[in-house]
Amino acid sequence: MDIDICNIYQTLCLKNKIPSNEFIVSCLYNASVYGELNLKSTTITKHSCSLIAKTLKYASTINILNLSDCLLPVNGLKDILNSVNYLTNLKILNLKGNQIGNTLTTYISKILLNNNNITELRLDWNNIGDSVDTFSQLCHSLKSNTVLNILILANNNLCQTCGYHLAKMLNINKSLKNIDLSWNCVGETGAELLMKSLKNNEILLELNIQGNSVSMEMSSMIAEQLKQNKSNEINQKEVQVRNLSLLEHVASVDKNYQTQLNILNNQYHNRVDELQSNLQLLQLKNQEQKQELEELKKKSLKDQENYILISNQIKKIKSEASFNKQSLNSLITKISNEIPNSDMEYMNLEDLDKIFYIISKIKKNCDIKVLQEKKECQRLIEVLPKLTNELKTLKGEWENFKSSTELNIKDYSDELIAIKKLLLTNMYHRKISNKISNEINMNNLIRQQEEIKIYDKQTNVLLLLNTKIKTLHKEKSDLEIKLAEAEIKSVEANETMKVLQKNLILAKDELIKLNKTELYNIAAQTTSDTLAKEIDILKTNFAEKDNQLRLSKIEIDKININHETELINLEKKFQSEFQAFKEKRHP
């Protein structure tokens, strides 16, 4: 970007077959590095202006454009002003001493109407006041501008009408903080209009009206109003600081409550997870014990089945043994019956012994089997109560485990309910505390706003009292002047009376001289009559004037007494209200 705007300017110069100005190139380079294009007091032709304007379209990083005392040609300056809208970061525009005139003032008005980044505009030494219409357009654009803070309009031939347009603009504009109107022709009327507009504008802090044929009294009134605006701004800043501190306090309290709530929530979730894990472990143990119990049940059922089978087998063996015994006995009897006694006699004892031996052996084997089966049956009968006892103990253990797990689950559920209740109470307390803190903050803000309103009212009352006192002083001085004039008139009247008296004496002397001559008796008589009449008229006029003077003196004395009493009362009221205001502001 640093090299680009220099290259763009040089390529444009080559394209238009114009030699590039090395000073302008260096200024463009500095602008790309430092953000300020300073072409102060540089002689620039119309073609160079158009090339600079085209280059500025690619230099959005420039924040200061200084074209002061360049005396740019009208069309060239027009091209540069058209490219200003491309400078999105431009903050300061200095157009001092460029003979802007009417047409370019309209261009500047359009820029101010659409621009949202220029905060300082210098237009001094440009004869902008030559056309009131174009200046009114400029003021109309400033009405809707919300960014411009500093406006320099010194040495621009601004008249009283321009002062009227500026006052109208200041009634609406709420962004301008510094206006320089020095060395113009605004006059006393324009200054008075500006003074009235300042009562509706609390934003303007600096207004330079030096060299505008404005009286000291008006200048001091404007300075007083600006001082009031500065104090209001300080108060507003203090209120903003207080509000910010209150908001920060509320945010910190809210943050603490939030952290505490998060900690409790985490503890609650951790406890719930722990209880759930314990419950899962208990459920697993319960499941395992259930499986073991099922296996034991199955085993006991199997043992019972085996016992039944064994008992059945024993019964079967017994029945078979009894049957074999019966069949053996029947066989013996049968044999004995079938063998005749004669044969029996001839039989050898050995054969009989063998037969009996075989029978006894069979019987013995049967008895052994029967005994084994009896022992097995006895063993099973002995094992059966043990198994039943084990089954009972397992059942008891299962019942105990079941009851203990139920108790644990109940305890855990109670603990969970207690934690939920605690969490709900904490949340409720937090809501209440937030509500209370918000109410406190709102009450504080309302109280501060009321204090500010009371302060504004009291300051307005004090200002009114001050103005009233000033007017009373002025009236008193006017009355004193009138009284002095009346006294001067009375002195003059006395002097005229003395002159008339002297004239009367001279006339009497002349009458005496005329009386000596008889020729002028008639004329003297007539002149003496006329003089006597004139003297009588003068005496009556003098008496009337004397009475008027006495009456005016009496009225003036009465007015002086009334004014003095009213002034004393107002001063006492002012002192008491000022003291009360001080006590309220600094309790």
Beta strands, then each sheet from edge to edge (+ up, - down):
strand 1: 36-38
strand 2: 64-66
strand 3: 92-94
strand 4: 120-122
strand 5: 150-152
strand 6: 178-180
strand 7: 206-208
sheet 1: 1+ 2+ 3+ 4+ 5+ 6+ 7+
end
